[in-house]
Amino acid sequence: MEDLSFAKMDPAAKAAITAGVRKFAGLATDAILDPVTYVFKDPKVEGFIPYRRAGKVFVVFGDPVCSVEDKLFLAKAFREFARKERKEVIYVIASHLFAHTLVKNVGGALMELANEMIFDPICDPRQEVGALGSLVRRKVKQAQKELTIEEYVGDDPLLEKAIENIGDRWLEKRKGPQVHISNIYLFENRVGKRWFYAIKGKEVVGVILLNELQSHKGYLLNHLMVTPEAPHGTPEYLVVAALEALSKEGCRFATVGAVPRSEIGEVFGLHPFSKWFVKLGLWIVRKVSPIEGLFTFWKKFHPQSQPCYLVLSRTKLGVKEVLGLKRAFTVGPTK
């Protein structure tokens, strides 16, 4: 068995992990490739489990990165590894199938705490009827008067620097506590990435990053960022432009990842007091972070949704799990 930090891998090992992510991973792709992530491997399986060392727990973002048939085997091996290390295991934004399979076969508890938002790029959100479709059309038309959207496909260090500066300025304008699973690495691990950027005059004012998801024959859309000078409607225009490009390629799957629910959904195996504790935690998160705004923004594009689960290796959510999640999610103020 192998247990390595992504940051400490040599270039060949990083390239192999990146290839595995593109082949098997889903909505947690960006978090997996963060330098703070560790990788657990078993020689019997093609794939791995990406996780964060967070105090007394190991926190895994998404399902094991392997074929569907190997997920349970790899998860059992990882649980045994964690037991020897005297750590509990938490899976964050796990799929419905994997969460239920793991709890049924290995034990623990699960909670439905988020929804993955999924789009079919063939369905143009501007063609939707009703108030939301009208809103997207107005936003995009307004932005089109001042912007052009282009896909970055070349080797232009100056343009890359301008795009990276968007991330710096985007972070500067955010206020209050922030909860996120990965820092911004737009041009790291380039294989499988695409960039669409917005130009106003000669200035780059927005960007959206696409990560290839081969298992879904689609893409993860994330790091949608704009500068303070960007015209109204720039975020909507970037999303529509990216979806339109995918539509022209015949792509039928795009996801923007998981958005936390406003309340707990399905719960299985969890101690009653822990359930109350989770409810309190969700209430606090809604008060201090922009969850509602995130849901409202993506709702405009008429997504489908799939449930995502928090899976615990034991039946209660204690102090060590809470502290571990806080560390893994990089909770704190912006820079």
N, C-alpha and C positions, 0 to 999 in steps of 0.2 A: 504494500500500500504506500501511497505517496501523499504528502501533505506539504504544500509549498505556498509561499506568499507570491501573488502575481507580480508585485514590485521587485522581488528578488530573482525572478526567472531570467534566464538568458534570452536573447532575441528569438532563437529557434523555438524555445518552449512557449514563449508568449504568442508566437505566430500559430503554433499548434492549438493553444487554448482559444485564440481568436477564431480559428477555423471551426473548432468545436462549437463555439457560441453561435456562429452564423448558421451552422448545420442544425443544431438542436434547440437553441434557446428561444424564448418568447418575450413576454412583456418586461422581464427583468434584465434584458440584455445589457443595458447601459450600466446598471449597478454591478453586474458580474465583472465587467472590465475595468472597474475602478481599482487603482493600485493597492488599496487597503484590503482587497479581497484575497482570501486564501483559497486554495484548490485541493480538494480531497479526491484521490483517484484510487481505483481498484483495478489490478491488471486483468481481471476477468471481464471487464466492461469497457466498451468504447464510450468515453464520456467522463464526467466528473460532477462533484458537488461543490459549488462556490459558496463560501461562507465568510462571515466576519467574526473575528474573535472579540467578544464584547463582555468582558468581565467573566462571570461564571456561566455564561451561555455561549453557544455558537448560533449565530443568526444566518439563516439561508434565505436569499431572495429568489423566489420562484421555485419551480420544480427542479429536481436533478436534471443536469444537462446531458441527456442521453436519450436513447430510444424509449418509447412508452413501455416496451416489454422489460426493460432493464431498470426502470425507476425504483421499483420496490426493493429489488436486490441491493442496489447501490445505497438506498436509504437505510436499509437494515445494517449494512456494513458501516455506514457513517454513524448510526446510532451506537453501535458497539464501540467504535473509535471514541466517540464523545463520552461514553460511559467510563472507559479506561482513563480518560482525561478528567473525569469527575465534572463534566459539563452537562447542562441541559441543552436541548436543541429546540429552536423555534424556526418554523418555516413561515415566511411572510409572502403574501400574494401568491399562495399556492393555488393550483387549479382545483376544480371541484373533484375530478376523478382521482387525482393523486392524493388530495387531502383525505378523502373518504377511504381510499385503499390503504393508506398508511395507518390511520387510526384503527381501522378494522383489523389489520394484520399485526400491528406492532403495539398499539395502545396509545394513550394520550387523549388529547381533546382538540376540538376544532371550533372556530368561530368565523362566521361570514362577516367580514369587516369592510370589504371594498368591492367595486365592480370594475372589470376591465371594459373599456370603451372601444368598440370595434366598428370599422367602417368598410363598406364596399366602395372602392374608388369609382366604379362604374356609375354609381348613383350620385349625381351632381347635387350637392346640398342647395345650390341656387335654384334648382327646379322643384324643390319641395313647396307644397302649398301651405298656407297658414302664416301666422305671425313670424315664426322662426325662419322660414324660407325667405320671407320678405326682408327680414332683418339682415340676413347674410347677403342677399342681393344688394341692398343699399350700402352696406359696409364695403363690399368689394368694389362697387361702382365708384364710391367716394375715393377709395385708395388708388384705383386705376387712373384717376385724373392726375396724380402726382408721382406714381411709382411705376417701375418695371420690375418683374421678377425673373431671375435667371438661375440656372443650375450651374454650380461651380464644377467644372470637369477637368481643369488644367492644373498646371504647376506654377502658381503665381504667389510667391511669398508675400508681396505687398497686399494683395487681395485677402489672403489668409489672415494677415495681421489685422486688417480692417474688420473682418468677420469676427475674429477673436475679441476685438475691442468692444463689440456689441455685448458679449457676455459680461465683460468687466463693468460696462456702464449699466447693464440690466441689473446686475447684483447691487450696484451702488444705490439705485433708486428704490430697492425693496426695503420695506420697513418691518420692524417687529420680529418675533421669533419665526424661524424658518425650519421646516421639516422636509428633508429630502434624502434620497437613497444613494445619490452619487453627485460628485462635483462635476464641473463642466470641463470635458476634454473633447473639444470639437474635432481635432485633427490627430488624435492618438488612435492607434489600431485602425488604420484607414480602410483595410479590406472590408468591403460590404457596406461602407458608409456613402451617403450622398448628401449634398448641401444645396438648399435653395435659399437665395438671398434677395433682399429688396433694395433697390437703388432709387434714391431721390436726388435728381441732378447727378452729381458725381459722388455722392456720399452713400455708403452702405448703412441702412437704417434698420435692417431686420434679417433674421435667419431662422430656418427650421432644419433640423438634422434628421436624416432617415437612416435607420439601421436595418440591414437585410435580415429577414427571418426565413431561412430556406424551408424549414419544416412547415411553414404556413404559406409558402409561395407569396410572401408579402413583406411588409416593412413595419418597424416601430418608428412612429413619428414622435420626436421629443426635442427638448431644448428649443422651444419656440420662444424667441426673444426679440424685442424691438427696443430702439433707443427712445429717449424722451422726445426727440424731434420727429419721430415717425408719424405720418398722417394717421388720422382715425381710420380704422379698417385695415391697417397693415397686417395684424395677426390673422384676421380672417382671409385676407388675400393670399398670404403665404400658405395657409392650410389648403385653400381651394386650388392654388397653383400646383402644390405637391400632389394632391389627389388627382388633379387633371392629368398630370404627367404619368402617374401610375395607371390611370384609366387607359391612356393611349397605348400603354404597353400590355394591356390585357390583365393587369393585376386585379385580383378580387379581394384582397385582404390588407387592411392597415389598422394598426392599433396605436393608441396614444398612452397605453399603459393603464394602471389602476387608479381610480379615484375613490377615496374613502367614502363609505356610506355615512349617512347622518345618524343611523342607528344600527344596532346589531341585527343581523339576519339569522340564519340557521346557527344553532349551537348544539354541540354533542360532546358529552363526556366531561364538561366543565363544572367545577365546584360552584354552587350557587353564589357564594360570596365573591368569587373571582368574576362571575358574570356581572355582578353589581359594580365591581371595581372597574371592569372594562367599560361599562356604560358611563361611569364618571369620567374615565379617561377620554372617551370620545367627546363628551360634552366640553371638556377643557380644550381639547384640540380644536374643536369647532370655534371656540371663543378666541383663540390666539393665533390661528392660522387661516389662510384664505381658501379653505376647502369649498365653501359654498360658491365662491366666485369661480373656482376651477370647474365645478360641475356645471354652473350656468353657462360658461364659455363653450364647453364642448357639446352641451345639449343642443346648441344652435345647429349643429351639423348632423343631427338625427342619427346618433350611434345606436348600434345594438349593444347589449351588455351581457357579460358572463360573470358569475360570482367568483370572488377571490377570497381565500381563507388564511387565517392565522392558525397554525398548527403547533401545538405544544407537545413535548415529550412526556409531560406529566399532566395531571388533571386540574392543576391550579396555577394561577398566574400570581407569582409571588414577587417579592422585592427584587430578587436577582434577575427575573425575567424583565421587569419594568426597567431596571437600570440598564440591562443589556440592550433592550430595544432603543432606549434613549441614545446610547452610544452608537448603535448601528445605524440609526436614522439621522445622525449628525444634527440633532436638535440644538438650535441656538440662534443667536442674532446673526444677521448678515454682516459682512465685513465692513 
